Every structure is written in C-alpha cells, then in structure tokens.
Amino acid sequence: MENTFSIATAREHFPALKQDQVFLDNAGGSQVLGSVIDSISQYLSHTNVQLGASYNASRESTSRYAAGCKAAARYVNASDDEVVLGASTTQLFQNLAIALEFNEGGEIILSKMDHETDIDPWLFMAERNKLTVKWWIPEGPNFKLTPETLKPLLSPKTKFVSCTHVSNILGTIHDVKAIADAVHEAGALFCVDGVSFAPHRQVDVKAFGVDFYAFSWYKVYGPHISVLFASASAQKRLKPMGHYFNPSKTLENKIGFAAANYELTQTIPLIVSYLGGDNSGPVFSAITEHEGKLQKVLLDFLNSREDVTVHGETSADPAVRVSTISFTVKGVESKQVVDKAEKISNLGFRWGHFYSKRLCEELLGLDNEGVVRVSMVHYNTEEEIRKLVEVLKKVLP
Ligand SMILES: Cc1ncc(COP(=O)(O)O)c(C=O)c1O
C-alpha cells in the first residue's frame, strides 16, 4: 500500500516525543502510541475483569483480548492457533525450549552473533534433551549469516537451528528465507529472533518460511508484551504444558501459561492499524525510505572518519540494513563518547554490549564497554541525526 509519509503527523501519534529529549535508543525500546496509552487506561477503567464469564464487562474484556490475539496473528501472517503472546521474547523462547522435545544425540546450531535471548533457552534445551551444540560463526567485516556459512555445519543429526533476523548491534538484515530453505533441506526446525527486525519492516512468517519467530511489541510502538509464532506442523514437536483439564490445541494452550497480560494484549489492533497506514500512520515502504535517509546521514559521517569503525554493514542501503548503527572510536572508550555527548546535548543513545556479549567479545574483539549504539526509527527526524553528527564532531578527538 502506498502512502505519503509525513514525519510531523507520525510524531503527533507519540506523546513522549513532545518532551525535550531525542530518542536514539529505540532498539532498547520504542516510544508508545498515544492510542495505545489511552486504550490501556480505558481497559483498566471499565473492563478489568476475568475473561470468559457471561456478564457484560467480561464479555467485553473477552472480546477485546481475542481481538488482540487475532490482530497479532494476522499481522505476522499466521493463523490464530499459531501465535502466543507473553511477557517478553526471552520468556516465550524459554517456554518454547521447555516444551520442545528431541531424541538424545541430535545436534542444534546457534549463531554466535545473537542476543543472549536467542542462545540461553536453546543451551538449556540442549542440556535437557542431551543434544550437541554447534556454533555458527560468521566472518567479518560485515558478519552476515548466509546459507553458505551454515551448510558445512548441517548434518542428518541437525534438529534445530536458530539465528537473529537482524542483530541488535549490527543492523544487517539476514536473508532468513534462504537460510530457512537450507535448514529445511537438512530436515531441521528453524527459529528466528525477529526483535530487531520488526520495528523496521513487515513481519511475514509464511514468506520467511520459518518454523518459529518472535518479537516484542515494546520495540514496535506498543507496550511491554511479545509474540511468538510456531507453525502448526512445528507444534507437533511440542509437549503441551497447560493444565490437564484445559484444551491443548493452540500454541497459546500449549505454552501460554496463562501469561498474556489482558490490558496490553488488547492494544495490539491499534499498533497494527497504525503500521498499516490507518489514521494517518505510515506504511512500511514509507518507513524504509525514511529510515534509509536517516542512516545515510549518520553513516556518511562515521564512514568518513579514519578513527571510527562501524561494526557490521557500512552501507546505508535500506535493502541491506536497518537503522541500528554501532561503532567504536580508536583510543576512546565507548562510555566516554556517550558521557560527553550527554553533557552537551539532549541526545539519548548508549554504549555497551546490549546482551549480545558473545558477538561483542568473541567476534568483534571488544572489551566490556562494547560499542556506541545509535538506533533510529521512523519518528526520528533528519534534523535530529544532523544534530547528532554535530555533537559527535565535538565529542570525538
Ligand atoms: C535482538 C533481540 N533479541 C531479544 C531481545 C530480548 O527481548 P525481550 O526483552 O522481549 O525478552 C532483545 C532486547 O533488546 C533484542 O534486541
């Protein structure tokens, strides 16, 4: 769908953007739509009752919760039975890891560049099921995960492969469809952490060809709640974990653990509607184009400096990366860059390993201070990024 993107109109949707703070830590968590904020208050004020009863308020809360679940399923192009909502992607992956069953002696493949959320649960799963773990280690300088680097690790024993769609440090977009094809050829299941991809591009689990996929709405302009997709066929590998007297047909039945927050779930139709271009929100083609301009401003500056290393993809082409950009400066600690910038500006960005500790230490060879990360989304303006460049000019040696 085409629509003309108006940054001013988009910003109007976010009450937090009216304050004197520039938000450049969006990969940590985005700002929340005003419609979502109002709806949570409205839900709690009028319909905060247990679901499933026959009185009016309960009928209303039940239907709002169901609409939230349905909207999440439609949004990722899955059927209603294939999604579950929960407290966080970390929690949902742990739930999945508890329920997945494999025969002893199989192998799983994990990517070294991932956020620990997409590593820890599977290490636990491997220990419990007595599976061998193989590490998928992409090579620099751009650390792209490809089917070519995966294939030598695949074997008839491979049961499960997981990787990130976009690293929360590097911003490079991996071709998950091509990777999914390679994994499926080997007869294994494929899981993708979509947390850093979802704020920037449309999620479509069918087009990606994945078995499992998760992301967090609190980075996609909504509240602190996450969604996990598991295809109907992959669900056959799950041991249902619900109470014995409850149904075990849907993914929610199997690994939901009654954990989806009602007032947050019922906001999802509002987020989906905003991202679909309703009520003057932007569509993803417009978001991609705008974010491409933002990342070009910053990358043009960073790439022009001899003393700056941009980690991962250095191109500003929105076909190959999203607007999460990390760098280090020769001879300057990452913390120092942020501390100095904060003293002279209202720019909010940060330093660290961002829970991708294995990537920062083992692949990028960085110490505890990690990288400086600037993560932009569609409501950031070119003016904000030009201001950031001016501040960095003052802060860097
Ligand atoms: C790539 C990536 N995966 C997973 C997570 C964890 O998500 P959650 O906080 O919903 O568990 C994050 C959070 O920053 C992330 O950036």
The ligand as an ORCA input file, in Angstrom:
! r2SCAN-3c Opt
* xyz 0 1
  C      17.679     -8.917     19.142
  C      16.996     -9.033     20.468
  N      16.508    -10.218     20.844
  C      15.869    -10.391     22.012
  C      15.718     -9.348     22.892
  C      15.013     -9.592     24.182
  O      13.684     -9.221     24.072
  P      12.765     -9.233     25.371
  O      13.210     -8.081     26.220
  O      11.380     -9.075     24.858
  O      12.985    -10.522     26.060
  C      16.222     -8.095     22.564
  C      16.093     -6.977     23.502
  O      16.778     -5.992     23.449
  C      16.873     -7.927     21.316
  O      17.356     -6.746     20.951
*
